[in-house]
Amino acid sequence: MAKARIHITLKQGVLDPQGKAVRHALDSLGFQGVEQVRMGKLVEIDLADGPRGEQEAQVRDMCERLLANTVIEEYTFEIA
């Protein structure tokens, strides 16, 4: 069995209100020097054994069709 780890983040230039709220919260907790926080998602999927190319194509299709909003988000993944 293989495990796909997908990292989804907002594209640069897209407003990140959650990241901004976390940055302010860190500041109020005394963490100085944090200039910017960008929030994202981590998705882990267990895949059936198969050819690596087919697994990569399947994960890419999952991201494009469901997991990431490709208008405002970008994604990277690795399969281990």
mmJSON file of the N, C-alpha and C atoms, coordinates in Angstrom:
{"data_MODEL":{"atom_site":{
"group_PDB":["ATOM","ATOM","ATOM","ATOM","ATOM","ATOM","ATOM","ATOM","ATOM","ATOM","ATOM","ATOM","ATOM","ATOM","ATOM","ATOM","ATOM","ATOM","ATOM","ATOM","ATOM","ATOM","ATOM","ATOM","ATOM","ATOM","ATOM","ATOM","ATOM","ATOM","ATOM","ATOM","ATOM","ATOM","ATOM","ATOM","ATOM","ATOM","ATOM","ATOM","ATOM","ATOM","ATOM","ATOM","ATOM","ATOM","ATOM","ATOM","ATOM","ATOM","ATOM","ATOM","ATOM","ATOM","ATOM","ATOM","ATOM","ATOM","ATOM","ATOM","ATOM","ATOM","ATOM","ATOM","ATOM","ATOM","ATOM","ATOM","ATOM","ATOM","ATOM","ATOM","ATOM","ATOM","ATOM","ATOM","ATOM","ATOM","ATOM","ATOM","ATOM","ATOM","ATOM","ATOM","ATOM","ATOM","ATOM","ATOM","ATOM","ATOM","ATOM","ATOM","ATOM","ATOM","ATOM","ATOM","ATOM","ATOM","ATOM","ATOM","ATOM","ATOM","ATOM","ATOM","ATOM","ATOM","ATOM","ATOM","ATOM","ATOM","ATOM","ATOM","ATOM","ATOM","ATOM","ATOM","ATOM","ATOM","ATOM","ATOM","ATOM","ATOM","ATOM","ATOM","ATOM","ATOM","ATOM","ATOM","ATOM","ATOM","ATOM","ATOM","ATOM","ATOM","ATOM","ATOM","ATOM","ATOM","ATOM","ATOM","ATOM","ATOM","ATOM","ATOM","ATOM","ATOM","ATOM","ATOM","ATOM","ATOM","ATOM","ATOM","ATOM","ATOM","ATOM","ATOM","ATOM","ATOM","ATOM","ATOM","ATOM","ATOM","ATOM","ATOM","ATOM","ATOM","ATOM","ATOM","ATOM","ATOM","ATOM","ATOM","ATOM","ATOM","ATOM","ATOM","ATOM","ATOM","ATOM","ATOM","ATOM","ATOM","ATOM","ATOM","ATOM","ATOM","ATOM","ATOM","ATOM","ATOM","ATOM","ATOM","ATOM","ATOM","ATOM","ATOM","ATOM","ATOM","ATOM","ATOM","ATOM","ATOM","ATOM","ATOM","ATOM","ATOM","ATOM","ATOM","ATOM","ATOM","ATOM","ATOM","ATOM","ATOM","ATOM","ATOM","ATOM","ATOM","ATOM","ATOM","ATOM","ATOM","ATOM","ATOM","ATOM","ATOM","ATOM","ATOM","ATOM","ATOM","ATOM","ATOM","ATOM","ATOM","ATOM","ATOM","ATOM","ATOM","ATOM","ATOM"],
"id":[1,2,3,4,5,6,7,8,9,10,11,12,13,14,15,16,17,18,19,20,21,22,23,24,25,26,27,28,29,30,31,32,33,34,35,36,37,38,39,40,41,42,43,44,45,46,47,48,49,50,51,52,53,54,55,56,57,58,59,60,61,62,63,64,65,66,67,68,69,70,71,72,73,74,75,76,77,78,79,80,81,82,83,84,85,86,87,88,89,90,91,92,93,94,95,96,97,98,99,100,101,102,103,104,105,106,107,108,109,110,111,112,113,114,115,116,117,118,119,120,121,122,123,124,125,126,127,128,129,130,131,132,133,134,135,136,137,138,139,140,141,142,143,144,145,146,147,148,149,150,151,152,153,154,155,156,157,158,159,160,161,162,163,164,165,166,167,168,169,170,171,172,173,174,175,176,177,178,179,180,181,182,183,184,185,186,187,188,189,190,191,192,193,194,195,196,197,198,199,200,201,202,203,204,205,206,207,208,209,210,211,212,213,214,215,216,217,218,219,220,221,222,223,224,225,226,227,228,229,230,231,232,233,234,235,236,237,238,239,240],
"type_symbol":["N","C","C","N","C","C","N","C","C","N","C","C","N","C","C","N","C","C","N","C","C","N","C","C","N","C","C","N","C","C","N","C","C","N","C","C","N","C","C","N","C","C","N","C","C","N","C","C","N","C","C","N","C","C","N","C","C","N","C","C","N","C","C","N","C","C","N","C","C","N","C","C","N","C","C","N","C","C","N","C","C","N","C","C","N","C","C","N","C","C","N","C","C","N","C","C","N","C","C","N","C","C","N","C","C","N","C","C","N","C","C","N","C","C","N","C","C","N","C","C","N","C","C","N","C","C","N","C","C","N","C","C","N","C","C","N","C","C","N","C","C","N","C","C","N","C","C","N","C","C","N","C","C","N","C","C","N","C","C","N","C","C","N","C","C","N","C","C","N","C","C","N","C","C","N","C","C","N","C","C","N","C","C","N","C","C","N","C","C","N","C","C","N","C","C","N","C","C","N","C","C","N","C","C","N","C","C","N","C","C","N","C","C","N","C","C","N","C","C","N","C","C","N","C","C","N","C","C","N","C","C","N","C","C","N","C","C","N","C","C"],
"label_atom_id":["N","CA","C","N","CA","C","N","CA","C","N","CA","C","N","CA","C","N","CA","C","N","CA","C","N","CA","C","N","CA","C","N","CA","C","N","CA","C","N","CA","C","N","CA","C","N","CA","C","N","CA","C","N","CA","C","N","CA","C","N","CA","C","N","CA","C","N","CA","C","N","CA","C","N","CA","C","N","CA","C","N","CA","C","N","CA","C","N","CA","C","N","CA","C","N","CA","C","N","CA","C","N","CA","C","N","CA","C","N","CA","C","N","CA","C","N","CA","C","N","CA","C","N","CA","C","N","CA","C","N","CA","C","N","CA","C","N","CA","C","N","CA","C","N","CA","C","N","CA","C","N","CA","C","N","CA","C","N","CA","C","N","CA","C","N","CA","C","N","CA","C","N","CA","C","N","CA","C","N","CA","C","N","CA","C","N","CA","C","N","CA","C","N","CA","C","N","CA","C","N","CA","C","N","CA","C","N","CA","C","N","CA","C","N","CA","C","N","CA","C","N","CA","C","N","CA","C","N","CA","C","N","CA","C","N","CA","C","N","CA","C","N","CA","C","N","CA","C","N","CA","C","N","CA","C","N","CA","C","N","CA","C","N","CA","C","N","CA","C","N","CA","C","N","CA","C","N","CA","C"],
"label_alt_id":[null,null,null,null,null,null,null,null,null,null,null,null,null,null,null,null,null,null,null,null,null,null,null,null,null,null,null,null,null,null,null,null,null,null,null,null,null,null,null,null,null,null,null,null,null,null,null,null,null,null,null,null,null,null,null,null,null,null,null,null,null,null,null,null,null,null,null,null,null,null,null,null,null,null,null,null,null,null,null,null,null,null,null,null,null,null,null,null,null,null,null,null,null,null,null,null,null,null,null,null,null,null,null,null,null,null,null,null,null,null,null,null,null,null,null,null,null,null,null,null,null,null,null,null,null,null,null,null,null,null,null,null,null,null,null,null,null,null,null,null,null,null,null,null,null,null,null,null,null,null,null,null,null,null,null,null,null,null,null,null,null,null,null,null,null,null,null,null,null,null,null,null,null,null,null,null,null,null,null,null,null,null,null,null,null,null,null,null,null,null,null,null,null,null,null,null,null,null,null,null,null,null,null,null,null,null,null,null,null,null,null,null,null,null,null,null,null,null,null,null,null,null,null,null,null,null,null,null,null,null,null,null,null,null,null,null,null,null,null,null],
"label_comp_id":["MET","MET","MET","ALA","ALA","ALA","LYS","LYS","LYS","ALA","ALA","ALA","ARG","ARG","ARG","ILE","ILE","ILE","HIS","HIS","HIS","ILE","ILE","ILE","THR","THR","THR","LEU","LEU","LEU","LYS","LYS","LYS","GLN","GLN","GLN","GLY","GLY","GLY","VAL","VAL","VAL","LEU","LEU","LEU","ASP","ASP","ASP","PRO","PRO","PRO","GLN","GLN","GLN","GLY","GLY","GLY","LYS","LYS","LYS","ALA","ALA","ALA","VAL","VAL","VAL","ARG","ARG","ARG","HIS","HIS","HIS","ALA","ALA","ALA","LEU","LEU","LEU","ASP","ASP","ASP","SER","SER","SER","LEU","LEU","LEU","GLY","GLY","GLY","PHE","PHE","PHE","GLN","GLN","GLN","GLY","GLY","GLY","VAL","VAL","VAL","GLU","GLU","GLU","GLN","GLN","GLN","VAL","VAL","VAL","ARG","ARG","ARG","MET","MET","MET","GLY","GLY","GLY","LYS","LYS","LYS","LEU","LEU","LEU","VAL","VAL","VAL","GLU","GLU","GLU","ILE","ILE","ILE","ASP","ASP","ASP","LEU","LEU","LEU","ALA","ALA","ALA","ASP","ASP","ASP","GLY","GLY","GLY","PRO","PRO","PRO","ARG","ARG","ARG","GLY","GLY","GLY","GLU","GLU","GLU","GLN","GLN","GLN","GLU","GLU","GLU","ALA","ALA","ALA","GLN","GLN","GLN","VAL","VAL","VAL","ARG","ARG","ARG","ASP","ASP","ASP","MET","MET","MET","CYS","CYS","CYS","GLU","GLU","GLU","ARG","ARG","ARG","LEU","LEU","LEU","LEU","LEU","LEU","ALA","ALA","ALA","ASN","ASN","ASN","THR","THR","THR","VAL","VAL","VAL","ILE","ILE","ILE","GLU","GLU","GLU","GLU","GLU","GLU","TYR","TYR","TYR","THR","THR","THR","PHE","PHE","PHE","GLU","GLU","GLU","ILE","ILE","ILE","ALA","ALA","ALA"],
"label_asym_id":["A","A","A","A","A","A","A","A","A","A","A","A","A","A","A","A","A","A","A","A","A","A","A","A","A","A","A","A","A","A","A","A","A","A","A","A","A","A","A","A","A","A","A","A","A","A","A","A","A","A","A","A","A","A","A","A","A","A","A","A","A","A","A","A","A","A","A","A","A","A","A","A","A","A","A","A","A","A","A","A","A","A","A","A","A","A","A","A","A","A","A","A","A","A","A","A","A","A","A","A","A","A","A","A","A","A","A","A","A","A","A","A","A","A","A","A","A","A","A","A","A","A","A","A","A","A","A","A","A","A","A","A","A","A","A","A","A","A","A","A","A","A","A","A","A","A","A","A","A","A","A","A","A","A","A","A","A","A","A","A","A","A","A","A","A","A","A","A","A","A","A","A","A","A","A","A","A","A","A","A","A","A","A","A","A","A","A","A","A","A","A","A","A","A","A","A","A","A","A","A","A","A","A","A","A","A","A","A","A","A","A","A","A","A","A","A","A","A","A","A","A","A","A","A","A","A","A","A","A","A","A","A","A","A","A","A","A","A","A","A"],
"label_entity_id":["1","1","1","1","1","1","1","1","1","1","1","1","1","1","1","1","1","1","1","1","1","1","1","1","1","1","1","1","1","1","1","1","1","1","1","1","1","1","1","1","1","1","1","1","1","1","1","1","1","1","1","1","1","1","1","1","1","1","1","1","1","1","1","1","1","1","1","1","1","1","1","1","1","1","1","1","1","1","1","1","1","1","1","1","1","1","1","1","1","1","1","1","1","1","1","1","1","1","1","1","1","1","1","1","1","1","1","1","1","1","1","1","1","1","1","1","1","1","1","1","1","1","1","1","1","1","1","1","1","1","1","1","1","1","1","1","1","1","1","1","1","1","1","1","1","1","1","1","1","1","1","1","1","1","1","1","1","1","1","1","1","1","1","1","1","1","1","1","1","1","1","1","1","1","1","1","1","1","1","1","1","1","1","1","1","1","1","1","1","1","1","1","1","1","1","1","1","1","1","1","1","1","1","1","1","1","1","1","1","1","1","1","1","1","1","1","1","1","1","1","1","1","1","1","1","1","1","1","1","1","1","1","1","1","1","1","1","1","1","1"],
"label_seq_id":[1,1,1,2,2,2,3,3,3,4,4,4,5,5,5,6,6,6,7,7,7,8,8,8,9,9,9,10,10,10,11,11,11,12,12,12,13,13,13,14,14,14,15,15,15,16,16,16,17,17,17,18,18,18,19,19,19,20,20,20,21,21,21,22,22,22,23,23,23,24,24,24,25,25,25,26,26,26,27,27,27,28,28,28,29,29,29,30,30,30,31,31,31,32,32,32,33,33,33,34,34,34,35,35,35,36,36,36,37,37,37,38,38,38,39,39,39,40,40,40,41,41,41,42,42,42,43,43,43,44,44,44,45,45,45,46,46,46,47,47,47,48,48,48,49,49,49,50,50,50,51,51,51,52,52,52,53,53,53,54,54,54,55,55,55,56,56,56,57,57,57,58,58,58,59,59,59,60,60,60,61,61,61,62,62,62,63,63,63,64,64,64,65,65,65,66,66,66,67,67,67,68,68,68,69,69,69,70,70,70,71,71,71,72,72,72,73,73,73,74,74,74,75,75,75,76,76,76,77,77,77,78,78,78,79,79,79,80,80,80],
"pdbx_PDB_ins_code":[null,null,null,null,null,null,null,null,null,null,null,null,null,null,null,null,null,null,null,null,null,null,null,null,null,null,null,null,null,null,null,null,null,null,null,null,null,null,null,null,null,null,null,null,null,null,null,null,null,null,null,null,null,null,null,null,null,null,null,null,null,null,null,null,null,null,null,null,null,null,null,null,null,null,null,null,null,null,null,null,null,null,null,null,null,null,null,null,null,null,null,null,null,null,null,null,null,null,null,null,null,null,null,null,null,null,null,null,null,null,null,null,null,null,null,null,null,null,null,null,null,null,null,null,null,null,null,null,null,null,null,null,null,null,null,null,null,null,null,null,null,null,null,null,null,null,null,null,null,null,null,null,null,null,null,null,null,null,null,null,null,null,null,null,null,null,null,null,null,null,null,null,null,null,null,null,null,null,null,null,null,null,null,null,null,null,null,null,null,null,null,null,null,null,null,null,null,null,null,null,null,null,null,null,null,null,null,null,null,null,null,null,null,null,null,null,null,null,null,null,null,null,null,null,null,null,null,null,null,null,null,null,null,null,null,null,null,null,null,null],
"Cartn_x":[0.853,0.0,0.901,0.487,1.214,0.383,1.077,0.392,0.688,-0.363,-0.215,-0.403,0.528,0.415,0.261,-0.896,-1.234,-1.248,-0.479,-0.417,-1.159,-2.183,-2.997,-2.871,-2.492,-2.347,-2.993,-3.306,-3.83,-2.721,-3.077,-2.111,-1.64,-0.41,0.096,-0.847,-1.094,-1.976,-3.424,-3.785,-5.146,-5.192,-6.158,-6.314,-6.489,-5.791,-5.844,-6.316,-7.632,-8.126,-7.808,-7.785,-7.452,-5.987,-5.102,-3.699,-3.494,-4.242,-4.143,-4.605,-5.689,-6.191,-5.174,-4.544,-3.542,-2.334,-1.912,-0.779,-1.068,-2.275,-2.665,-2.727,-3.232,-3.297,-1.894,-0.98,0.401,1.02,0.75,1.266,0.711,-0.58,-1.187,-0.686,-0.172,0.4,1.871,2.403,3.773,4.811,4.398,5.348,5.688,6.85,7.277,7.967,7.925,8.661,7.943,6.707,5.947,5.32,5.793,5.315,4.123,4.073,2.96,2.728,1.474,1.094,0.187,0.477,-0.391,-0.891,-2.187,-2.781,-3.041,-3.093,-3.345,-3.961,-3.979,-4.549,-3.548,-3.57,-2.813,-3.815,-3.782,-4.676,-3.804,-4.075,-3.359,-4.332,-3.917,-4.769,-3.955,-4.502,-3.88,-4.334,-3.361,-3.637,-3.31,-4.077,-3.775,-2.468,-1.768,-0.535,-0.835,0.11,-0.038,1.128,1.144,2.219,2.257,3.456,3.643,2.98,3.131,2.545,1.032,0.409,-1.052,-1.494,-0.732,-1.052,-0.948,0.119,0.299,-0.832,-1.212,-2.307,-3.611,-3.838,-5.072,-5.108,-3.995,-3.951,-4.132,-3.479,-3.63,-5.089,-5.758,-7.168,-8.036,-7.743,-8.486,-8.357,-7.141,-6.903,-7.65,-7.561,-8.182,-9.703,-10.276,-11.728,-12.422,-11.691,-12.374,-11.582,-10.353,-9.639,-9.192,-8.818,-8.324,-9.217,-9.447,-10.129,-9.023,-8.771,-7.6,-7.686,-8.806,-8.904,-8.109,-8.183,-7.509,-6.464,-6.393,-5.457,-4.483,-3.321,-2.361,-2.049,-1.529,-1.256,0.049,0.645,1.774,1.488,2.096,1.908,3.135,3.24,4.261,3.609,4.13,3.619,4.77,4.524,5.558,5.062],
"Cartn_y":[-1.173,0.0,1.239,2.25,3.52,4.599,5.631,6.744,8.013,8.719,10.015,11.102,12.047,13.222,14.431,15.102,16.232,17.495,18.498,19.796,20.809,21.435,22.399,23.75,24.772,26.119,27.122,28.29,29.363,29.878,30.242,30.834,32.176,32.55,33.857,34.932,35.951,37.033,36.841,35.617,35.36,35.674,36.474,36.868,35.63,35.6,34.467,34.953,35.121,35.637,34.717,33.427,32.5,32.678,32.801,33.044,34.357,35.383,36.683,36.586,35.87,35.701,34.948,33.93,33.174,34.052,34.865,35.762,36.717,37.295,38.197,37.457,36.226,35.44,35.128,34.785,34.525,35.773,36.917,38.183,38.443,38.209,38.466,37.485,36.326,35.363,35.636,36.696,37.083,36.583,35.952,35.483,36.644,37.224,38.39,37.958,38.816,38.589,37.753,37.359,36.614,37.645,37.685,38.704,38.242,36.944,36.454,34.981,34.567,33.165,32.824,31.73,31.218,29.857,29.658,28.397,27.516,26.225,25.28,24.007,22.982,21.696,20.599,19.535,18.323,17.196,16.486,15.35,14.119,13.053,11.793,10.743,10.045,9.036,7.757,6.632,5.332,4.818,4.461,4.001,2.512,1.83,0.433,0.377,-0.73,-0.909,-0.857,-0.313,-0.209,0.56,0.711,1.465,2.912,3.398,4.746,5.811,5.716,6.699,6.759,5.6,5.559,6.169,5.9,6.481,8.005,8.507,9.96,10.585,9.942,10.462,10.477,9.436,9.353,10.459,10.671,11.708,13.088,13.321,14.608,14.83,13.789,13.897,14.183,13.545,13.807,15.28,15.793,17.19,18.136,17.887,18.77,18.743,17.578,17.432,17.653,17.475,17.547,18.241,17.839,18.245,19.696,20.25,21.631,22.469,23.694,24.669,25.355,24.859,25.299,26.745,27.395,28.818,29.632,29.239,30.011,29.211,27.893,27.058,26.354,26.025,25.194,23.999,22.949,21.742,21.101,20.389,19.512,18.208,17.132,15.851,14.98,14.031,12.998,11.676,10.629,9.281,8.479,7.877,7.064,5.633],
"Cartn_z":[0.0,0.0,0.0,-0.716,-0.779,-0.093,0.396,1.047,0.265,-0.133,-0.789,0.253,0.284,1.168,0.268,0.379,-0.48,0.368,-0.054,0.627,-0.246,0.319,-0.416,0.272,-0.493,0.053,-0.89,-0.346,-1.185,-2.1,-3.297,-4.216,-3.672,-4.031,-3.639,-4.187,-3.393,-3.813,-3.395,-2.969,-2.498,-1.014,-0.607,0.787,1.673,2.807,3.729,5.104,5.305,6.586,7.761,7.557,8.636,9.048,8.085,8.377,9.12,8.71,9.373,10.829,11.071,12.437,13.301,12.743,13.491,13.789,12.833,13.057,14.214,14.224,15.316,16.652,16.646,17.876,18.394,17.502,17.919,18.539,17.917,18.444,19.845,20.026,21.347,22.402,21.979,22.912,23.198,22.585,22.866,21.885,20.807,19.799,18.874,19.081,18.315,17.02,16.041,14.802,13.761,14.003,12.995,12.07,10.837,9.9,9.071,8.745,7.926,8.225,8.202,8.348,7.173,6.505,5.444,5.9,5.886,6.322,5.107,5.358,4.28,4.832,3.982,4.364,4.02,4.815,4.528,4.422,3.304,3.084,2.89,3.637,3.471,2.956,1.919,1.291,1.137,1.589,1.363,0.007,-0.814,-2.169,-2.302,-3.129,-3.431,-4.221,-4.094,-4.855,-6.349,-7.078,-8.525,-9.098,-10.406,-11.038,-10.542,-10.276,-9.718,-10.601,-11.901,-12.805,-12.701,-12.549,-12.411,-11.083,-10.018,-8.717,-8.773,-9.388,-9.499,-10.307,-11.402,-12.228,-11.443,-10.655,-9.859,-8.806,-8.103,-7.074,-7.714,-8.838,-9.533,-9.923,-10.41,-10.793,-9.566,-8.428,-7.19,-6.791,-6.893,-6.519,-7.445,-8.731,-9.721,-9.644,-9.335,-9.372,-8.038,-6.902,-5.615,-4.513,-4.314,-3.099,-3.081,-4.233,-4.28,-5.182,-4.772,-5.624,-6.427,-7.624,-8.382,-8.868,-8.672,-8.994,-7.974,-6.706,-5.651,-4.875,-5.116,-4.358,-5.294,-4.741,-5.453,-4.565,-5.168,-4.397,-4.857,-3.94,-4.236,-3.545,-4.03,-3.361,-3.535,-2.603,-2.725,-2.39,-2.965,-2.713,-2.135,-0.974,-0.318,-0.172],
"occupancy":[1.0,1.0,1.0,1.0,1.0,1.0,1.0,1.0,1.0,1.0,1.0,1.0,1.0,1.0,1.0,1.0,1.0,1.0,1.0,1.0,1.0,1.0,1.0,1.0,1.0,1.0,1.0,1.0,1.0,1.0,1.0,1.0,1.0,1.0,1.0,1.0,1.0,1.0,1.0,1.0,1.0,1.0,1.0,1.0,1.0,1.0,1.0,1.0,1.0,1.0,1.0,1.0,1.0,1.0,1.0,1.0,1.0,1.0,1.0,1.0,1.0,1.0,1.0,1.0,1.0,1.0,1.0,1.0,1.0,1.0,1.0,1.0,1.0,1.0,1.0,1.0,1.0,1.0,1.0,1.0,1.0,1.0,1.0,1.0,1.0,1.0,1.0,1.0,1.0,1.0,1.0,1.0,1.0,1.0,1.0,1.0,1.0,1.0,1.0,1.0,1.0,1.0,1.0,1.0,1.0,1.0,1.0,1.0,1.0,1.0,1.0,1.0,1.0,1.0,1.0,1.0,1.0,1.0,1.0,1.0,1.0,1.0,1.0,1.0,1.0,1.0,1.0,1.0,1.0,1.0,1.0,1.0,1.0,1.0,1.0,1.0,1.0,1.0,1.0,1.0,1.0,1.0,1.0,1.0,1.0,1.0,1.0,1.0,1.0,1.0,1.0,1.0,1.0,1.0,1.0,1.0,1.0,1.0,1.0,1.0,1.0,1.0,1.0,1.0,1.0,1.0,1.0,1.0,1.0,1.0,1.0,1.0,1.0,1.0,1.0,1.0,1.0,1.0,1.0,1.0,1.0,1.0,1.0,1.0,1.0,1.0,1.0,1.0,1.0,1.0,1.0,1.0,1.0,1.0,1.0,1.0,1.0,1.0,1.0,1.0,1.0,1.0,1.0,1.0,1.0,1.0,1.0,1.0,1.0,1.0,1.0,1.0,1.0,1.0,1.0,1.0,1.0,1.0,1.0,1.0,1.0,1.0,1.0,1.0,1.0,1.0,1.0,1.0,1.0,1.0,1.0,1.0,1.0,1.0,1.0,1.0,1.0,1.0,1.0,1.0],
"B_iso_or_equiv":[0.0,0.0,0.0,0.0,0.0,0.0,0.0,0.0,0.0,0.0,0.0,0.0,0.0,0.0,0.0,0.0,0.0,0.0,0.0,0.0,0.0,0.0,0.0,0.0,0.0,0.0,0.0,0.0,0.0,0.0,0.0,0.0,0.0,0.0,0.0,0.0,0.0,0.0,0.0,0.0,0.0,0.0,0.0,0.0,0.0,0.0,0.0,0.0,0.0,0.0,0.0,0.0,0.0,0.0,0.0,0.0,0.0,0.0,0.0,0.0,0.0,0.0,0.0,0.0,0.0,0.0,0.0,0.0,0.0,0.0,0.0,0.0,0.0,0.0,0.0,0.0,0.0,0.0,0.0,0.0,0.0,0.0,0.0,0.0,0.0,0.0,0.0,0.0,0.0,0.0,0.0,0.0,0.0,0.0,0.0,0.0,0.0,0.0,0.0,0.0,0.0,0.0,0.0,0.0,0.0,0.0,0.0,0.0,0.0,0.0,0.0,0.0,0.0,0.0,0.0,0.0,0.0,0.0,0.0,0.0,0.0,0.0,0.0,0.0,0.0,0.0,0.0,0.0,0.0,0.0,0.0,0.0,0.0,0.0,0.0,0.0,0.0,0.0,0.0,0.0,0.0,0.0,0.0,0.0,0.0,0.0,0.0,0.0,0.0,0.0,0.0,0.0,0.0,0.0,0.0,0.0,0.0,0.0,0.0,0.0,0.0,0.0,0.0,0.0,0.0,0.0,0.0,0.0,0.0,0.0,0.0,0.0,0.0,0.0,0.0,0.0,0.0,0.0,0.0,0.0,0.0,0.0,0.0,0.0,0.0,0.0,0.0,0.0,0.0,0.0,0.0,0.0,0.0,0.0,0.0,0.0,0.0,0.0,0.0,0.0,0.0,0.0,0.0,0.0,0.0,0.0,0.0,0.0,0.0,0.0,0.0,0.0,0.0,0.0,0.0,0.0,0.0,0.0,0.0,0.0,0.0,0.0,0.0,0.0,0.0,0.0,0.0,0.0,0.0,0.0,0.0,0.0,0.0,0.0,0.0,0.0,0.0,0.0,0.0,0.0],
"pdbx_formal_charge":[null,null,null,null,null,null,null,null,null,null,null,null,null,null,null,null,null,null,null,null,null,null,null,null,null,null,null,null,null,null,null,null,null,null,null,null,null,null,null,null,null,null,null,null,null,null,null,null,null,null,null,null,null,null,null,null,null,null,null,null,null,null,null,null,null,null,null,null,null,null,null,null,null,null,null,null,null,null,null,null,null,null,null,null,null,null,null,null,null,null,null,null,null,null,null,null,null,null,null,null,null,null,null,null,null,null,null,null,null,null,null,null,null,null,null,null,null,null,null,null,null,null,null,null,null,null,null,null,null,null,null,null,null,null,null,null,null,null,null,null,null,null,null,null,null,null,null,null,null,null,null,null,null,null,null,null,null,null,null,null,null,null,null,null,null,null,null,null,null,null,null,null,null,null,null,null,null,null,null,null,null,null,null,null,null,null,null,null,null,null,null,null,null,null,null,null,null,null,null,null,null,null,null,null,null,null,null,null,null,null,null,null,null,null,null,null,null,null,null,null,null,null,null,null,null,null,null,null,null,null,null,null,null,null,null,null,null,null,null,null],
"auth_seq_id":[1,1,1,2,2,2,3,3,3,4,4,4,5,5,5,6,6,6,7,7,7,8,8,8,9,9,9,10,10,10,11,11,11,12,12,12,13,13,13,14,14,14,15,15,15,16,16,16,17,17,17,18,18,18,19,19,19,20,20,20,21,21,21,22,22,22,23,23,23,24,24,24,25,25,25,26,26,26,27,27,27,28,28,28,29,29,29,30,30,30,31,31,31,32,32,32,33,33,33,34,34,34,35,35,35,36,36,36,37,37,37,38,38,38,39,39,39,40,40,40,41,41,41,42,42,42,43,43,43,44,44,44,45,45,45,46,46,46,47,47,47,48,48,48,49,49,49,50,50,50,51,51,51,52,52,52,53,53,53,54,54,54,55,55,55,56,56,56,57,57,57,58,58,58,59,59,59,60,60,60,61,61,61,62,62,62,63,63,63,64,64,64,65,65,65,66,66,66,67,67,67,68,68,68,69,69,69,70,70,70,71,71,71,72,72,72,73,73,73,74,74,74,75,75,75,76,76,76,77,77,77,78,78,78,79,79,79,80,80,80],
"auth_comp_id":["MET","MET","MET","ALA","ALA","ALA","LYS","LYS","LYS","ALA","ALA","ALA","ARG","ARG","ARG","ILE","ILE","ILE","HIS","HIS","HIS","ILE","ILE","ILE","THR","THR","THR","LEU","LEU","LEU","LYS","LYS","LYS","GLN","GLN","GLN","GLY","GLY","GLY","VAL","VAL","VAL","LEU","LEU","LEU","ASP","ASP","ASP","PRO","PRO","PRO","GLN","GLN","GLN","GLY","GLY","GLY","LYS","LYS","LYS","ALA","ALA","ALA","VAL","VAL","VAL","ARG","ARG","ARG","HIS","HIS","HIS","ALA","ALA","ALA","LEU","LEU","LEU","ASP","ASP","ASP","SER","SER","SER","LEU","LEU","LEU","GLY","GLY","GLY","PHE","PHE","PHE","GLN","GLN","GLN","GLY","GLY","GLY","VAL","VAL","VAL","GLU","GLU","GLU","GLN","GLN","GLN","VAL","VAL","VAL","ARG","ARG","ARG","MET","MET","MET","GLY","GLY","GLY","LYS","LYS","LYS","LEU","LEU","LEU","VAL","VAL","VAL","GLU","GLU","GLU","ILE","ILE","ILE","ASP","ASP","ASP","LEU","LEU","LEU","ALA","ALA","ALA","ASP","ASP","ASP","GLY","GLY","GLY","PRO","PRO","PRO","ARG","ARG","ARG","GLY","GLY","GLY","GLU","GLU","GLU","GLN","GLN","GLN","GLU","GLU","GLU","ALA","ALA","ALA","GLN","GLN","GLN","VAL","VAL","VAL","ARG","ARG","ARG","ASP","ASP","ASP","MET","MET","MET","CYS","CYS","CYS","GLU","GLU","GLU","ARG","ARG","ARG","LEU","LEU","LEU","LEU","LEU","LEU","ALA","ALA","ALA","ASN","ASN","ASN","THR","THR","THR","VAL","VAL","VAL","ILE","ILE","ILE","GLU","GLU","GLU","GLU","GLU","GLU","TYR","TYR","TYR","THR","THR","THR","PHE","PHE","PHE","GLU","GLU","GLU","ILE","ILE","ILE","ALA","ALA","ALA"],
"auth_asym_id":["A","A","A","A","A","A","A","A","A","A","A","A","A","A","A","A","A","A","A","A","A","A","A","A","A","A","A","A","A","A","A","A","A","A","A","A","A","A","A","A","A","A","A","A","A","A","A","A","A","A","A","A","A","A","A","A","A","A","A","A","A","A","A","A","A","A","A","A","A","A","A","A","A","A","A","A","A","A","A","A","A","A","A","A","A","A","A","A","A","A","A","A","A","A","A","A","A","A","A","A","A","A","A","A","A","A","A","A","A","A","A","A","A","A","A","A","A","A","A","A","A","A","A","A","A","A","A","A","A","A","A","A","A","A","A","A","A","A","A","A","A","A","A","A","A","A","A","A","A","A","A","A","A","A","A","A","A","A","A","A","A","A","A","A","A","A","A","A","A","A","A","A","A","A","A","A","A","A","A","A","A","A","A","A","A","A","A","A","A","A","A","A","A","A","A","A","A","A","A","A","A","A","A","A","A","A","A","A","A","A","A","A","A","A","A","A","A","A","A","A","A","A","A","A","A","A","A","A","A","A","A","A","A","A","A","A","A","A","A","A"],
"auth_atom_id":["N","CA","C","N","CA","C","N","CA","C","N","CA","C","N","CA","C","N","CA","C","N","CA","C","N","CA","C","N","CA","C","N","CA","C","N","CA","C","N","CA","C","N","CA","C","N","CA","C","N","CA","C","N","CA","C","N","CA","C","N","CA","C","N","CA","C","N","CA","C","N","CA","C","N","CA","C","N","CA","C","N","CA","C","N","CA","C","N","CA","C","N","CA","C","N","CA","C","N","CA","C","N","CA","C","N","CA","C","N","CA","C","N","CA","C","N","CA","C","N","CA","C","N","CA","C","N","CA","C","N","CA","C","N","CA","C","N","CA","C","N","CA","C","N","CA","C","N","CA","C","N","CA","C","N","CA","C","N","CA","C","N","CA","C","N","CA","C","N","CA","C","N","CA","C","N","CA","C","N","CA","C","N","CA","C","N","CA","C","N","CA","C","N","CA","C","N","CA","C","N","CA","C","N","CA","C","N","CA","C","N","CA","C","N","CA","C","N","CA","C","N","CA","C","N","CA","C","N","CA","C","N","CA","C","N","CA","C","N","CA","C","N","CA","C","N","CA","C","N","CA","C","N","CA","C","N","CA","C","N","CA","C","N","CA","C","N","CA","C","N","CA","C","N","CA","C","N","CA","C"],
"pdbx_PDB_model_num":[1,1,1,1,1,1,1,1,1,1,1,1,1,1,1,1,1,1,1,1,1,1,1,1,1,1,1,1,1,1,1,1,1,1,1,1,1,1,1,1,1,1,1,1,1,1,1,1,1,1,1,1,1,1,1,1,1,1,1,1,1,1,1,1,1,1,1,1,1,1,1,1,1,1,1,1,1,1,1,1,1,1,1,1,1,1,1,1,1,1,1,1,1,1,1,1,1,1,1,1,1,1,1,1,1,1,1,1,1,1,1,1,1,1,1,1,1,1,1,1,1,1,1,1,1,1,1,1,1,1,1,1,1,1,1,1,1,1,1,1,1,1,1,1,1,1,1,1,1,1,1,1,1,1,1,1,1,1,1,1,1,1,1,1,1,1,1,1,1,1,1,1,1,1,1,1,1,1,1,1,1,1,1,1,1,1,1,1,1,1,1,1,1,1,1,1,1,1,1,1,1,1,1,1,1,1,1,1,1,1,1,1,1,1,1,1,1,1,1,1,1,1,1,1,1,1,1,1,1,1,1,1,1,1,1,1,1,1,1,1]
}}}
